Amino acid sequence: MKRPYLFLPLFAALVCAQDKKPATLREVLLAELRSTDSSEEWFVPASIAVQGLTAEQASWTDGKGNHSVGQLAYHLVFWNRRNLDSLKGDKAAAFSGNNEETFDKFDSKTWNETVRQLGQVMGELEKWVETADEAKLKDSAQMFTHISTHNAYHIGQIIYVRKEQGSWDPKNGVK
C-alpha cells in the first residue's frame, strides 16, 4: 500500500524554518528539491557544492578508495536523470544494475558538462513538480523524498571531499 504522506514528518523541521511554509504537497516537494539544488538553507545545495572547481580538482581522490567530486556529481546526474525519465514515462538509458558504474564513468574532460547536466536535471525535476497534476504528485511523492535525501547525502560527501582536498571555502556555507 502506498503511503504518500509518510515523508511529511521528515521535513517538518525544514518546513518550520522557512519564511513561507509550504502548504501543499507540490510546495513541499519543490522546497525539498530546491534545498538540494539552488536554495541556500540548512545546507549547501549542489549548485554551490560544485561551483568553481577545475576538472583536476573534480578528479582528485584521497587515495583511500573514496569517490572524487566528479564521480559523485556524475552519480547524481545519472540517478536524477533516470528518475526524471521514469517520471516522464521516457525510456531510461541501458543500465547493467552495477551502481559502481554510476560513479566510474566520470571523465575529467567532461567536468564542465557534468556540472551543466547536474543543474539541468535538477531544474527539470523542479519543472516536473511544478507542472504535474495532483494525482501524479501524490503517486510520486515518495520517489521525491528519496531523490532529495539521496542528493543531500552525496552533496554532503562532495563538501567533505572538497574540505579534505583543501578546495572548500567555508564562506560558501559549511565551516
Sequence and secondary structure as in RCSB ss.txt:
>XXXX:A:sequence
MKRPYLFLPLFAALVCAQDKKPATLREVLLAELRSTDSSEEWFVPASIAVQGLTAEQASWTDGKGNHSVGQLAYH
LVFWNRRNLDSLKGDKAAAFSGNNEETFDKFDSKTWNETVRQLGQVMGELEKWVETADEAKLKDSAQMFTHISTH
NAYHIGQIIYVRKEQGSWDPKNGVK
>XXXX:A:secstr
   TTTTGGGGHHHHHHSSS   SHHHHHHHHHHHHHT  SSS  HHHHTTT  HHHHH   SSS   HHHHHHH
HHHHHHHHHHHHHT       S TTHHHHT  GGGHHHHHHHHHHHHHHHHHHHHHS HHHHHHHHHHHHHHHHH
HHHHHHHHHHHHHHHT   GGGS  
